[in-house]
Amino acid sequence: MSSQEIPEENLPTEQEDAHGAVKVADEKNPFADPGLPPHEHRVQDIDERAAKRSERTVALLFTVSMLATVAFIASYLVIDVDKAVYIWPIGHISALNFALGMTLGLSLFCIGAGAVHWARTLMSDVEVADERHPIEAAPEVKAKVLADFKAGAEESVIGRRKLIRTTMFGALALFPLSGVFLLGGLGPAPGTKLRHTTWAKGKKLVNMNTNEPLRPSDVAVGSLTFAMPDGLSEHDHDFQKNIAKDALMIVRIQPDDIKDKRELEWSHEGIVAFSKICTHVGCPISLYEQQTHHVLCPCHQSTFDLADGGRVIFGPAGHALPQLRITVGEDGYLQAVGDFEEPVGPAFWERG
C-alpha cells in the first residue's frame, strides 16, 4: 500500500532526532532514520545472582580450556605415534592424531565460547551511535577514544570479575604451549647427522648397478660409475635416508688433466670419487660430459668441474661437490680412506 492510500490522519508526523536526521521519509528526505530500538535489560543486568552464574560459566569454559591444553601436552608425551584406535564411524585412525586434534579443538572452542558468553551476558550491550569524523584525529578525538577505551574496560567488568580475569589469563597463557609442543612433531633434532655419512675407513666402493665391489680396472677413462658403501642394501629400512648422502660418482680422468692438487692426492691413478648429491637442493647428478669432465644437475642446471675439485662453474649451486678420499685395499678393491671432510648436499644455516 502506498502512502497516498493511507488516511492523512494516520500518517506519522515529521520528526528529527538529536542529530537532525529525519525519522520519517518524504520527498526531500527519502531515507528515514529508524533510530535505535529501546534498550532491553538482560537478566544479568538486574539480578546479581544471574550475573554470578554467568561469571562461573565463563570461568568454567576457560578452566576447561586450560585442562584441554594440559591434556594436549600429556597426549603428545604419552601416546605412542604408531598406536591406532577404532573410532566409529571413521574407522581405525592414529590415536595420537585423534587425541591432539580433540584436545586442541576443545581448548580453542572453550576460549571462544567463554569470550562470547562473557560478551553476551556480562559486558554492556547498550548500542551507541557515533557520527563519522575526519580521518585526521583531532586532540579532542584522541581524548574521546581514550575515554571510550576506559569506559569499555569498565563495562567489560574485567576489573570487578576477578574469577573471569584470572581464568582467562590462565587459558591464554597455557594455550601457546600447544604450539611449542607441536614443533616437536617436526621430528628429532638432526644433531650432527647432516655432517656425516656412512662412509668410513676401509669401506669398499660398490657398483650401484651390479652390487659388486669396484676394482681400479673396472673404471675406464671417461666413464661414469655410481657407487655406494659396502654393506648398504636396498632392502634396509633406512636405505633411502642413507643413499641420499652416500651416493658417489666415480670418474677416471688422466692424472695430467686434474687441475686441483688436493683432488689428485685424494684420487687413485686418476680415479676420483665425488658426492652425487647436488649442493643446490639435493638432486642426484647424472649427466657427465667426457671431454670437459663437467657434470650437470638435471634439476636446475648447476654444472661442476670434476677435473678442478668439483667447483661450480654454472648455475645456482652454492659450493663445490665434496670429494671422498679413496685408495686401494690389500684385496685390490677401491675403498674409502674415511668419511667426507665436509657435509654433502645443500648448505644449511648451521654449517658455518
Secondary structure, 3 states (H helix, E strand, C coil): CCHHHCCHHHCCCCCECCCCCECCCCCCCCCCCCCCCCCCCCHHHHCHHHHHHHHHHHHHHHHHHHHHHHHHHHHHHHCCCCCEEEECCCEEEEHHHHHHHHHHHHHHHHHHHHHHHHHHHCCCCCCCCCCCCCCCCCHHHHHHHHHHHHHHHHHCCCCCCHHHHHHHHHHHHHCHHHHHHHHHHHCCCCCCHHHCCCCCCCCEEEECCCCCECCHHHCCECCEEEEEECCCCCCCCCHHHHHHHHCEEEEECCHHHCCCHHHHHCCECCEEEEECECCCCCCECCEEECCCCEEECCCCCCEEECCCCCEEEECCCCCCCCEECEEECCCCCEEECCCCCCCCCCCCCCCC
